[in-house]
Amino acid sequence: MSDIDAMIAQLESIRQQAQQDFAAAADSEVLTALKVKYLGKKGELTGVLKGVGGLSVEDRPRIGQVVNTIKAELEQVIEARAAELGAQADAARIHAERIDVSLPGRVMPRGALHPVQQGLDEMTAIFDRMGFMIAEGPEIETEFHNFDALNIPPEHPARAMHDTFFLRDTENGEPMLLRTHTSPVQIRAMQRFVGDGHEPPLAVVAPGRVYRCDSDVTHSPMFHQVEVFKVDRDVSMAHLKGVLQYFLSAYFEQEVPIRLRPHYFPFTEPSAEVDIGCVFCAGKGCRICKGSGWIEVLGSGMIHPNVLKSVNIDTSIYSGFAFGLGVERLVMLKHGIPDLRLFFENDVRFLRRMGA
């Protein structure tokens, strides 16, 4: 066999093997590697051409023509196989990403307000129906608004560090603190009302967060209160009891008996603790009410004359009542929640039960 015949036979062998390898390529990466193997600068076809120098001048063009033909054919094979592999990859991706439109849609769970916020909104709405104006105030307060104006003297235990969160910053030299109740809103609302040249009547409900150094099953360092007060001519304890009776019955969605027990608060005089007939045993006596048939729910009273004087309201003409209630406490009673800490632990099971 002559040199040119041997070289042509070698090229044919490479062509056949390359076609088989290209057809068997599993993916585009393998196909690219095979293309380099056979058609690259150091590929097998190029390797055959290195022997052209030993051929006669007449045979060299013939070998060049054969190589070009094989190279063009293999490039067509590569292009066709690349198209096949691309189609297969697209089909696999489409299969993997397919959606069964006959399946029911995924239901997205509905969110809801936190149980405490729900209770706060319910309570505020009841007072709104009674004509009370909603007011808010800052959570970082001055000693004047939180204590002095509310007839709480410097020696009062509430001013001790173990009961109140005091801050390093001061306002005009006056210590600042996280408010311990929403009663400062009472002072600010009356100051603003009188400062604008108005005279009572003034009826306000003030919901918000408050802070105290306390933490156990029934207390939290941060909790929510609603302050309610009314100032007008001839306001009496009878008006206070009527508002309390309506509010508590509306909130618990049943007619609940109430009683007022004498008590002491520095910002009211006379003062009274308010009890409701136990909503769990209907007054018969149970573990919740400790057998008494009554549950303490809030503190109340007639606004102390010193409080009205601190905001320049004439106590010889006007009087008022005020009471403050703990939102978490009433929500716990209404829904039978045993531990205050459940409100702040973010247990999804509890929140779902409460509709959050």
N, C-alpha and C positions, 0 to 999 in steps of 0.2 A: 504494500500500500504506500502510495506516495505521501510526501509530507503534507501537501494540501488536502488530500483525502482524509488523512488522519486528523487534521485540524478541524475539518468540516464535521467529521464524526464526533469529535469532542464537543463542538459547539451544539450539535443536535442533542447530545446526551444532556448537556447543561440546560437546553431549552425544555426538554421533557421533564427533567427533575424540578426545574424552577416552576413549571406549570403545576406539577403535582403539589409542590410545597405551598404555592400561592393559594391553590384551591383548598388546602387543608388548614390555612391560617385561621386561628380561632378568634382573633380580634385585630384591631387596627395596629396595635403596637407590634404584634408578631409580624404583620404584613410589612410594616415599615422596616423592621430588622431584616426580613428576607429580601426586600428591595435593595438594601445596602449590600447584602451578601452577594447578590447576583449582578446588580447593575451599578454599584458604587465605583468610586475611583480605584479602589483596591478589590473590586468584586471579581467574580469568576470570569465573566466575559472579558474584563480588562486583562485578567491574567493570561487568557488565551492569546490576546493580541500581542503580548510581549514576544511571542514566537514568530511574528510576521517577518521579522528581520532576516530569518533564515530562508524565506521563500524567494522565488524568482520575482523579477520586476513584473512579469506578466500575471503571476498568481496573486500578488498583493491586493489589487483592486477587487478581485473576486472574493477574497476573504473579507475585505471591508464591507462589501455589499451584503454578504451572509450575516455578518455581525449586526449591521444596521437593521436588517430585516427581523432578526431574532429579538433585538432590543425593542423595536417598535411593537412587535407582537406581545412581548412580555409586559410592556407598559400598558397595553390595552387590557391584558389579563389582570394586571394589578388594579387598574381603574375600575374594572367590572367587579372585582372581588371587594374593593373598598366600598363600592356602592351597596353591595349585598350586606357587608358587615354593618354599614351605617343604617340600613333599613332594619336589620335584626336588632340593633341597639335601640332604635326608635320604638320598635314594636315592644321590646322588653320594658322600656321606660313607660310607655303608654299602659302596658299591662300592670306594672307596679303602681302607677298613679291612678288607676281607674277608680271610679266611684260608682257604687251601685245605687242608682237613683231610685230604685224601688224600695230601699230601706227607709224607715221613718227618720226624720231629722233629729239631730242631737238637741236635747232640751237644755237650754242655758238656765242655771238656777237664778231665781230672782233674789236680789238683795233687798234689805229693809233697814230701817233705822235701828240703832242700838236700843235695847229694852229701856235703858235709862232715858234716852232721848224721846222714846215713845211716851213714857210716863210724863216727862217734862212738857211735851207738847199737849198731852191730854189735860194736864192740870192748868196750863196757861190758857187753853181754849175755854175751859169752864169759867175762869175769871174774866176772860174777854167777853163772854156772853153776859156777865153781870155788870159790864161797863168799866172794868178796870183797864187802865192804860198800861201797856207793856213798856218797861224801862230796863236799861242795862247800864253797868258801870265797870270800871277797870278792876282786874283781878289783883293788881299790885296797888295797894292802898297806903294812905298816910295814917299815922296814929290818930289824927283828928277825926277823920271820917270813920275809921274802924272802931275807935274807942271813945275819945273825948266827947264828940258830939252826941254819942249814944249814952252818955251819963255813966261811962265805965271809967272809974278813977285810976290813977297810976298804980295804986296798990292792989288793984284787982288781980286775982290769979290768972286771968286770961292773958295778961301781959307778960307772963313768965315765959322764958325761952322754951321750956318743955311743953308748952301748949300752943305756941305760935311760931310760924316761920318768919323770922325777921331777916331783912336783907342788909347788905353792907352799904348800898347806895342810900342817899338821903335826898330829900326835896326841900331846899332852903333850910338845911340843917335839921329837918324833921325826919326821924327814922321811917323807913318804908317796910312794908310787910306784905305777905300774901294774905288777902282778906280771910278772916275766920268765919264770916257769915255774909249774907247778901244784904244785911241791914245798912251798910254804907250807901247802897243805892237809894235807900229811903232818904238819907241826908242829902245826897247830891240832887235827887229829884225835887225835894222841897226847896233847896237852895236855888236851883235853876228856875223853879216855878215862881218863887217870891221875887227872885232877882229880875225876872222879866216883867214885874209889875202886876202879877196876877194875885188873886186871893182865892182861898179854898171855896168850893170843894175840890179835892184832889184825891183820886183813887188810883193806886198803882200796884201792879204785880211785877216783881223783879226776879226772874229766874237766872241761875248761873252757877259756876263752879266755886267752891270754897275749899280752904286748906287748914288742917290742924295736925299737930303731932300726935297722931293716934292711929293704931292699926290692930284690928283683931277681927273676930267673926262678924261683928256688927258695926265696926268702924273702919274707915279708910283715910289715909292722909289727904286724899282728894275726894271730894264728894259733891253733890249738887243740892242746892237749896232753892226754895221759892219764898221770897219775902213779899208779904201782902200788907198794905196799909191804906187807911182812908182818913182824911182830915176834913172836917166840916163843922158846921154849927150843931151843937146838941148831939154829937155822936156818943153812943153809950155802949155798955156791955151787951145790951140787948141786940144792937146792930151787929156786934162782933159774933154773938152766938148764932144769929140768923144766917150770916154769911158762911160760917163754919158748917152749920147744918146742911145748907144747900150744897156747898162744895163737896163735903165728905160723902153725902148720899149720891151725888152725881158721879163722883170718881169711882166709888165702889159699886155703882149701878144697883143700889138697893137702899131702902130707907134704913139708915143706921142711927141708933140713939147715941147722943153725945152727953158728956158731963164736963164741967169746968171745975178743977180743983185749985184752991188757992196755992200760989207759988211765989217765988221771987225771981225777977229779972231786973237788972239795973235800968233798962231802957223802957220799961212799962210799969204803971202803977194805977190801979191794982193789976196783978199778974195772975195768970192761971195756966196750969197744964190742962191739955185737952185730951180726954179719953173717948174712945168709941166702943160701943158694944162689940164684943168679939165677933168678927166676921166668919170665924171658923166653927164656933159652937153655938152661935146665936145667943150668947150670954149665959149659957148653961154651965160653963166652966170646963176648960180643957188644958192641955199641956202648954199651948201657945200663950194663953192668957193667965197661966199659972193658977187656974181654978177660980179666978176672980170674976170672970165674965167681961172684963174690961181690958182694953189695950191702949197704952199711952201713945199718942201720935205726934203731938206738936206742942209748942209753947206759944202763949198769946197774952194779950192784955191791952190796957189803955195806954197810949203813948205818954210817956212821962213828960210832965211840963218842962223839965230841963232840956229835953230833946227838942221840943217845939221852940223853946227860947233860943236854942243854938242856931236855928235857921230863921230867926226873926218872925215867928208866927205868934200872934197875940193869944196867949192862953186864957185870957179873960173872955174871949169871943169864941175861940175854936178849940175843939178837942178831937181826938182821933183814936182809932184802934190799930193794932198791928199784930201780925203773927208770922212765924217762920216755920216752914216744914221741910223735913228731909225727904228728897225725892226718892232716893234708894229705899228708905224705910217703907214708904207707902207702896212702892212697886213690889217690894218683898211681901208685904201683907196681902196685896191684891192677888198676886200670882203664887203665893205659897213657896217662896224662895227661901231656903234655910240659911244661906251663907252669903254675906255681902260681897265676899271676894270673887264669887262667880261672875259678877258684873265686869271685872277687870282682868280675868284670866284668859279671856278670848277662846274658851273651849267651844269649838264649832257645834258640838252636840247641844250645848246649852243655848247657844245663839239661835240654832235652828228651831229648837223647841219654843223659843220666845218670838219666833217669826223674823229673826234677823238674817 
